[in-house]
Amino acid sequence: MTSQKLDRRWIAMALLAVAQFVVVLDASIVNVALPSIGRGLHLSQNSLSWVVNGYVLTFGGFLLLGGRAADLIGRRIMFIVGLAIFALASFAGGLAHSEGTLIAARAVQGFGAALLSPAALSLVTTIFTEGAQRNKALGIWGAVAGSGGAAGVLLGGVLTSGLGWRAVLFVNTPIGIAAALAAPALLPEARGDGATRGFDAAGAVTVTGGLSAIVYALVEAPSAGWGSLQTIGLLALGAVLLAAFAVIETRSQAPLVPPRIFRVASVAGANVTGLLIGASLFSMFFFISLYMQQVLGYGALKAGVSYLPLAGVIVLAAGGASQLVNRLGFKPVLMSGLALIAVALVWFAQVPTNGSYAADLLGPMLVAAAGLGLAFVPVTIAAMTGVREHEAGLASGLINTAQQVGGALGLAVLATIANSRTTSEMKAAHGAPSALHHALTLGFHSAFLTGAGLALLGLVLAAVLIRTRRTESEPAGAAVAVESAA
């Protein structure tokens, strides 16, 4: 391999990483801007939640569809189409002057993200064939994806304070359009040439409908009630649709998710673990932001800047994780990351009502960042290891879906736990305003401890379900890609 070819690959990697960074960042960048959006468009609290949920719902619901479309139609073309949809929807959201227009734009953004994200990850796995190089590239991918949430909170605070809430949406447009224009020259076209041609329409409808119903039920459960007819009915509908999907996949000639992919040694275990990583840790950003602003009295900009050390450590840890995977394999690195996540969440559960950033938040933030960096990279590598080249888009869609659904599930459950504890404490204090900060803090404690339990469950399941391969440091998928190239 010439240095020129290697350089071209890393330039392509930079383009893919920038696109993924924007996608991940956009899930959190509007959080800090929500109060300004509410004032500007006169939105209710429930409507404001849908500025975030509208994006998450379509992103999580259409990821498998996006991954399969990338395999069948072409990964570069789906990357470009997804970027274009994402960028134009961001611009429309920035121009929005009504609740419906903004939420619709955010939903279309999520759809664009669901098309481009699995296409981008599968391009990474086809561009980099050698084990060490691929692991290094996925280390960069993990650093970008892991730091995107923290960077979104920071950038959201800066843009909202300086330019107004519309800037948090407009910023995506020039980046997305520039990346889409650069893609034809920098990225190779790749599709699953070995895949059975044809499209599993019935499977696509049932899995997208099932995931969408479940995610919708989860994000609305705290307001509708976990025992409400809406929540139970939607969860039941989602379960029925997913059961129908499983039956369809066993009988389809060209299934959306071929059942054989779960016979690959690490795929099923990696996806279960990825779901628990999302459930345990992604909501941490939500609760820490609330603690800083509602209990400690931080403003949007100060809260955003407070995440800088966390984002930096995620980048460093993810870079180191790819090297550790080369030496130790992905399983011990993943388990170490999950252990650090559990430790950090237990530490967060000790924050006092009158806490300070340096004494009570910085330490667990850094531990959580190291855990996220060490966990995210190997779980992604594990999810892609041993997968046939023509199913790389499907595998990337699966792990993305697991993390998104896990994040939605974790946030819904942990928010309910936190709110229930806070309500109980306020009742005990007879609603005294002076007790609010203490009640909120205790609610956050309960959420953090539950999150720590989910991380420990993920650690146990990773130990049991993920089977190591003889050549972990050079994934079997690399060999498949080399043969295809030859």
N, C-alpha and C positions, 0 to 999 in steps of 0.2 A: 504494500500500500504506500503510495507516495505521500509526502507531506502536504502537497497541494490538495490531494483527495481528502486527507484527514482534516485539513483546515476547512474544506468545503462542508464536511460533515458537521463540524462544530459550529460553523455559521448557520447551517440549517437548524442545529440544536438550539442556538440562541433565538431564532425566530419562533420555534415551537414553544420554548420556555416563556417567551414574552406573551404569547397568546394564552398559554395556560395561566400565567400570573394574573392576567386581566380577568379571566373567567373566575378564578378563585377569589380574587380581590373583590369582584363585584357582588359576591354573596354577603360581604360584610361592610363594604364602603358606605352603604346608605344608612347603616345603623346609627352612626353619630349624627347624620343629617335628618333623622326622622322628626325631631321636634320642629326643625325649620320647615320641613315639608308640610307637617301638620298645620303650622301657622300660615304658610303660603297658600295652601289649597283648601284650608278649613276642613281637614279630615278628622274623623273620629278616631279613637284609639284602635278600634277594631279594623278600620280601613287602613290605618298606618301599618298594622301587622301584615297586611296583604301586600304592601310594597316590598317586603322581604319574602313573604310566603309565595307570592305569585311567581317569583323567580325560582325558588327552591322546588316548587311543585312541578313545573314543566321541565326543569333541569333533571330532577330525579326520575320523572315519569318517562322521559324519552331517551334516556341514555342507552338502554339496550338496543333500541331502534337505531340510534345513531351509530353504535358500534357495528351492527350488522350491515347498515347501509355503507359504511366505510369499506367493509370487506367486499361487498358486491359491486358497488358503483365505482369506488376508487377513493383512497384515503386523502390524496391531495385535493381532489375536487370537493370532497365533503368538508375538508378543513377550510377551504376558501369560501364555500357556500355558507358554512356555519359562521365564519368570521364576518362575512358581509351582513348576514341577518342580525348578528349580535351588534355590530357597529351601528347599523341603521336604526335598530330598535332603541339603542342607547340615545341616539340623537332625538328620536321621537319622544322618549321619556323626558329628556331635558326641555323639550318644548311644551310639555303637557300643561294644560290649564284646568284639568278636571280630574277627579278621582278615577273615573273609568279609563281615561286615556293613559294615565300613568301606570295603573295596575296592568292594563293590557300590554303596554310597552315592556314592562318588566317580565311578563309571561313570555312574550316573544323573544326577549333576551335569553331567558332560560332555555327556550327551544333551540336557539342558535348555539348556545353553549353545549347543549346535549349532542349536537351534530359535530362540533369541532373538537371537543375534549377527547373522546375516544379515538378520533381520527389522528389527533396529534400524538397521543401516547403510542398508538400502534405504529406510527411513522418512526418514532424513536427506536422501537424494537426492530424495525426492518432496516433502518439506516446503520445502526451499530450492531455488528454481528459477533465480534469477539466478546467473550464473557467479561473480561476486566473493563473493556471500553463501554460495554452496555451498562454494567453496574455503575461506572462513573457517570454516564449520561443520566441514568435513573436517579443517581444521587443528586444531580443538579435538578432534575424534575421534582424530586422530593423536597429539596430546599425551596424551590419556587412555590410549589403547592402548599407546603407547610407554613411558609412565611406570608403567603398571600392574605390569610385571614387577619393577622396582626397588622400588616401593612395597610389593609383596607381601613381598619379603624383609625390608624394614624393619618392616612391621606384624606379620609373622610372629614376628620377634624380640621385639617389644614385648609382644604378646599371650602368647606362650609363656612369657616370663620373668615376666610379671605375673599371668596368670590360668590358665596351663596350656594344653596343646595343643588341648583341645576348643574353646577360644575362637576359634581360627582358622577353625573351621567354623561355630560358632554365629553369628559376626558377620555372615554373609551373609543369615541368615534375616530379621531385621527390615528390612534394607535391601531385599531382594528383595520381600517382601510389601508394603511401603509403596509401592515403585515400581509393582508390579502393580495396586494399588488406585488409584493416581493416573493410570494410563495411560488409562482410558476418557475421563476428562475433558480430558486434555491432548493426546492423540495422535489424529490423524485416522485413520479406517480407510482402508486403501489396498490394492488388489489389482491384479493384472495383468489389467485388463478386456479387453485385446486378446489375451490368451493363449488358446490353444486349451484348452477345458475338457477335463478328463480327467487321469488320472495315469498316468505311465509306471512301472508296478510292476516290470516286468522290468529297466528301466534303474536304478531305485532299488535293487533287490536286488543287481545286479551291481556297481555303482559303490561302494555302501556296503561290500559284502563284499570287493571288491578293495582299497579303501583301508584297510579294517580289517586285512586280512591283511598288507599291506605295512607299515603302522605297527606292528603287533604284531611282525612279524619284525625290524624295525629296533630297537625298544626292547629286545627280548630278545637280539639278536645278540651284544652284549658278553659276556653270561653263557653263552649257548648255543654261541657260536662262529660266526664268519662262514662257515665251511665246513661247518657241521653240517647234517644232514639236515633238521632243523626249519627253519633259516633259509632254506636253498635251496628247500625244499618250499613254504614260505609265500610267498616272493617269487615263485616260479613260479605258484602258485595266484593270487596277486594280479595278476600280469601277464595270465594267461588270462582272469580275470574282467573286467579293464579292457579287454582286447581285445574280449571279448564285448559289453561295454557300448558300445564305439565302433561295433560293427556294428549293435547294437540302435538306437542313436540315429539312424543314417542311414536306418532303415526305419520308425521310429515316427511315428505321426500326431501325437502330442503328446509329443515327446521331453523328457526331464529336462534335458538340456543340448543345445539346438538347435545343430548344427554352425555355423550362420551367425553365432553370436555371436563366433566366433574370426576372422571376416572383418572385424570392427570394427577400425579402424586400430591401437588401442593395447592391446586386451584380451589377446591372446596374449602379447605382449612383456611386459606388466605382470605377468602371472601367473608367467611364467618368472623374471622379476627378483624378484618377491615371494618365490618359493621360495628363491632364493639369498640374499636378505636374511635369511630365517629360518634357513637353514643356516649362514650365516657369523656372525651376531651373537647370536641368541637364546641360544645355548649359552655365550656369554661370561659371562653371569650365573652359570652353573653353575661354570665353571672359576675365576672370580675368587672366588666364595664358598669353593670348596675351598682355593684358595691362602691366603686370609685365615685360614681356620680350621685347616687341616692344616699349613701351613708357618709362618705368622706367629703362630699360636696365639690368634687372636681368638675370643671367645665369640659366641654367637648374637646377642645384643643389639648388641654392638659392630660385628659384621659388617653387621647390618641398617642401623644408623645411618650406616655408611660409604657407603651408597648414596644418601644424601640429596642431595649435590651433583649426582650423575648424574641423578636424577629431576627436579630443578629445571631443569637445562639441557635435558633432553628437552622439557619443557613449553615453554620459551622458544623452542627451535629449531623445534618443530612449529608454534607460533604464527607465527613469522617465515616458515616455509616456505610457508604459505598466501598470504602477501603476495608472496613471491618468485614463486610460480606465476602470480599475476595479472599480474606484470610480465614475466617471462621465459618462461613456459610450464613444463609439468611435467618435460620431458626434461632440461634442464640442471640443474635443482634436484635431480632424482633422481640424476643422475650425480655431482654434487658430494657428495651424501650418501654414496654408495657409496665415493667416493674417501676421504672422511674415515674411514669404517668400516675400510677397508683400512689406512690410516695408523695408526689406533688399535690394531688387532690386531697389526701389526708392532711397535709400541711396547710392547704388553703382552708380546710375546715376548722382551723384554729384562729382565724383572723378575728380580732376583737372589734367591738363597736367603735372605739376611739383609736383605731389602728393608724399606722403610717405606711407610706409606700416603701421606704427603705427597710424598716424593721419587719414588716408583715407580708408584703407582696412581692418584693424583688426576689427573695430567695426561692419561694415555690414557683415563681414565674420562670426562673432560669432552669430549675429542675424539670418543669413541665415542657419547656422548649427543647431541652436535651432529649427527653423521652419521646416527644413527637418526631423530632428529626431521626432518632434511632429506630422508631417503629414504622414510620411512613415509608421509608425507602425499602427496607426488606419485605414489607407486606406487598408492595407493588412488584418487586422482583419475583417474589414467590407466586403472585397471581399470574405472572407472565411466563414463568419457567416451565418448559416442557410443552408449551402450547404450539400447535402447528402454525406455520407462518400464515396460512390463509385464514386463520381464526384469531389473529392478533387483535383485530378491532373488536371482536366479540369479547375477548378476555379483558381488554381495557375497559370496555363498557360495563362488564360485570363488576370489576373492582370499584370503579367510579360509582356505580349504582349502590353497591353495598355501603360505601362510605356516606353517600348522600342520604340514603334511607336511614342509616344508623344515626346520622346527625339529626334528622327530623324526629326520629323516635326518641333519642336521648333528650333533646331539648323539650319535647312535649312532656315526657315523663318527669324529668328533673324540674321543669318549671311548675308542674302540678305539685310535686313534693315540696318545693320551696314555698309556693303560695299557701299550701295547706298548713305548713308549720308557722308561717308568718301570721295567718289568720287566727290560728289557735292561740298564739302568744298575745295577739292584740285583744282577743276575747278575755284572756286571763288578766290582762291589764285594764279591762273595761274601756278599751278604745282610747286610752290616754295618748295624746299626740307625742308626749315625751318618750313613750315606749316604742315608737315606730322604728327608729334606727336599730334598736336592739332586736326587735322582732324580725326585721328584714335580715339582719346578720345571721340570726339563728336559722332562718329559712335557707339562706345560702349554705350554711354548714351542712344541713341535711342533704342538699343537692350535691355538694362536693363529696360527701361520704358515700352516697349512692353511686356517683360516678367512679369513685375509687373501687367499689365493688365490681362494677362492670369491667374496669381495666383488669382486675385480678381474674375475673372469669375469662377475659380474652387471653390472658397469660396461660391459664390452665388449658384452654381449648387449643391454643397454638402448640403447646407441648404435646397434646394428644393427637390432634388432627393433621398437623403439618408434618409430612414425612420428608426427611432430607433425602437429597439425591447424591449419588457418588460424585458428580461433577458440579456441585452447586456454584462454584466460582466461575464456571463457564456454562451457563444455562443450556439445556438441550435445545431450546428454541433457537439458539445461535447456530447450532449445527444444521437445523432445518433451513435457516435462512441462507447459510453458506451453500448448501446443496442447491437451493433454488437459484441463487445467483450464478452458480457454476453452470 
